[in-house]
Structure formats: C-alpha cells, structure tokens
Amino acid sequence: MRAVVFSRYGDESVLELSERPVPTPAAGEVLVRVRAAGVNPLDWKFREGAVGTDRPFPLALGWDVAGEVVATSAADGPAVGDEVYGMLPLPHGGAYQEFAVLPASALAPKPVGLSFAQAAAVPLAALTAWQSLDAAHVVPGQRVLVHAGAGGVGHFAVQLAKARGAHVTATASPRNLDFLRRLGVDEPVDRTSDGLHAIEPVHAVIDTIGGRTQQESWRLLRAGGALITLPEAIDEAYRVPGVQGQRVIVAPDGKALHSIGALIDNGLVHVEVQDVLPLHKAADAHRTSKNGQVRGKLVITL
Ligand SMILES: NC(=O)c1ccc[n+]([C@@H]2O[C@H](COP(=O)([O-])OP(=O)(O)OC[C@H]3O[C@@H](n4cnc5c(N)ncnc54)[C@H](OP(=O)(O)O)[C@@H]3O)[C@@H](O)[C@H]2O)c1
C-alpha cells in the first residue's frame, strides 16, 4: 500500500511516500480502507520528535481516519463494508496510508451528511473538545471561554459547548471573528485586543495555546471553575487556589464519536475544512498546519 512515513526526525522534507505492507488487525481490531486522513499539530510534532515512541523507524503518522471497513477481527463493532470514522490510539500513528488498523471501540459510523474528507477532520479535534468539556464538568448556563476558537479543536469546542447549553466566549484574530459568530459564539473576542479584560468570570477555560495564555487564564475563572490546557502541562507557578487546573490528553472513543456524529447530522455542529490535499502533498499540509493560521481543519485524501 502507499504510505507516508519518515525514517528520521526533522522538518517536512523527512516525509517520504513509500510502499509498505498492509497492516493486519489483531483481536478486537478493524482494518479500514482509508479514504481521508485528518491533519493535526500532533502530526508535525511527532515528525519533529517531540512525542515519544518506542517503535523503530520508519514511523507511520496521522491519527484521524475516515473510510470503509475491509476486514474485522472484532466480535462487536462495525462490519465489512461499513463507512466509519475514528481516531487511532496515541502515540502510534498510521492514518497517512491506504489501510489503517484501529480498535473497533475507536470507530463510529461516518456521519451520513459528511464526505470522507469532512469526516476525517473530526475525530481527534472533536474528541479533544468533548473530553475537555467533560473534564471541566460544563453544564447548561455556565460560561465557557475557548482560546483560538477558529482552530481545529477550538471550532469544535465552541459548538459542543453551545450544544451543552453554555454561554460561549472565544478568541480569534480579527479575520476569524465573523466565523466565530457563524459558529454561534456569544462573545467573540479579538485576541489582538485587550477584550478579555472586560469579560465576566467564566466556569471553564479551554486553553489551546499554552504559555502566557495559560498563565493569564487563571484570573478569568470564577471560584470552583476549571482551566483545561491542551498543548502543555499546567505551569504550577501560576496555579490559583480554589480553581481546578488540568491537562487533558485526548483518547479514542467510538461512543463519543457516535454522539458527536449525531450532533453533526442534526446540524448542531459544523465541520470546517480549510483545505484538502492529496497524500503526496503531506509535507505541504504539515507546513501549513505549523504556520498556526488554519481555520478549522486540513485533510489529506487517498
Ligand atoms: N492534549 C491533547 O490531547 C491535544 C489534542 C489536540 C490538540 N492539542 C494541542 O492543542 C493545540 C491546538 O490544536 P488545534 O488542532 O486546535 O490547532 P490549530 O488548528 O493549528 O489551531 C490554529 C488556530 O490557532 C490560532 N492561533 C495561532 N496562533 C495563535 C496565538 N499565538 N494565540 C492565539 N491563537 C492562535 C489561529 O486562529 P486565529 O488566527 O484566529 O487566532 C488558528 O485558527 C496544539 O498545540 C495541539 O498540539 C493537544
């Protein structure tokens, strides 16, 4: 099968399109003919060596797939021919290739209203948003702040928080403020302004940025609130008493993808795909993702 792999850590030039054996599903796993693979910042961080693995080179990458089941070794779960989407378990990737193996429990039916490319944009980013809202125990009527609401995780987080009945504030650069309004954000805030100083204290912050953004988020929370950070660990030097702070690490979850798929098919969650590139342009996708300006998601098709 055709696969994008790399044999040393480095910049985009280490990515190579090569012929690899089709993987074999172990007990409980499913073999998926990959129609599209989502691109996440994790992909280029892994390629650069920032994420540990005990596997030898060449390493496969990519964690989001949408495609058709071609074989299964699972007693339960999808059947051969089903159209599915799902996230591979961390840290070992394998979505930038014609066939991928996933645990049956990581898969859900592809939302009927989405193309394969749109469906591949969903799993890792939407599950991160979903699990972050769970970790913050967001309930109807609470106020949620999402940093970088126009990004991959951010655009799902704002919509999923709205679907849970929250009042949503989100930051973005000026070019994305209308996009945030279209997603249903109640208070879009220009991240180049000092607009966050004026917001009411929130119950939850979803921090997709880290660094100073994380440090400055503590004072935006009300007592009993939760700071959920994604790119890096909590910086203990800035922790504030009376507020929960934790890093969420996303995990595959087919059941949650079922629920997210229902929200998508009911028109409550929109999937924004900025660009779709062929497999041999994976390096371009990584370059664009690393630039940090992507609205929604990038996707690779096979
Ligand atoms: N812990 C986990 O399990 C987990 C899971 C998923 C993602 N992550 C991490 O979370 C981060 C976000 O992931 P993602 O997929 O949402 O990334 P992304 O899609 O690449 O985010 C892009 C967005 O970030 C905004 N942005 C760029 N630079 C910014 C800055 N300096 N300040 C504020 N906003 C900025 C841009 O919007 P504007 O131009 O409108 O600001 C852009 O739309 C990444 O570091 C990723 O590795 C962690």
The ligand as a Gaussian input file, in Angstrom:
#p B3LYP/6-31G(d) Opt

LIG

0 1
 N       -3.552000      17.377000      24.753000
 C       -4.176000      16.872000      23.690000
 O       -4.653000      15.740000      23.702000
 C       -4.321000      17.724000      22.458000
 C       -5.267000      17.382000      21.499000
 C       -5.424000      18.215000      20.378000
 C       -4.622000      19.333000      20.230000
 N       -3.680000      19.606000      21.167000
 C       -2.823000      20.790000      21.029000
 O       -3.679000      21.927000      21.122000
 C       -3.187000      22.953000      20.271000
 C       -4.307000      23.410000      19.343000
 O       -4.618000      22.357000      18.434000
 P       -5.501000      22.664000      17.156000
 O       -5.638000      21.405000      16.396000
 O       -6.716000      23.418000      17.539000
 O       -4.504000      23.667000      16.379000
 P       -4.786000      24.517000      15.064000
 O       -5.996000      24.046000      14.369000
 O       -3.500000      24.513000      14.289000
 O       -5.045000      25.999000      15.627000
 C       -4.972000      27.013000      14.701000
 C       -5.613000      28.266000      15.256000
 O       -4.828000      28.807000      16.320000
 C       -4.965000      30.223000      16.326000
 N       -3.685000      30.793000      16.772000
 C       -2.487000      30.648000      16.170000
 N       -1.517000      31.266000      16.892000
 C       -2.131000      31.802000      17.974000
 C       -1.676000      32.550000      19.101000
 N       -0.388000      32.897000      19.262000
 N       -2.582000      32.926000      20.031000
 C       -3.878000      32.592000      19.898000
 N       -4.363000      31.869000      18.856000
 C       -3.502000      31.484000      17.904000
 C       -5.322000      30.600000      14.891000
 O       -6.506000      31.353000      14.890000
 P       -6.506000      32.946000      14.924000
 O       -5.547000      33.387000      13.869000
 O       -7.913000      33.308000      14.698000
 O       -6.046000      33.268000      16.331000
 C       -5.678000      29.299000      14.184000
 O       -7.000000      29.315000      13.663000
 C       -1.957000      22.378000      19.574000
 O       -0.803000      22.750000      20.315000
 C       -2.158000      20.884000      19.673000
 O       -0.952000      20.145000      19.611000
 C       -3.498000      18.832000      22.275000

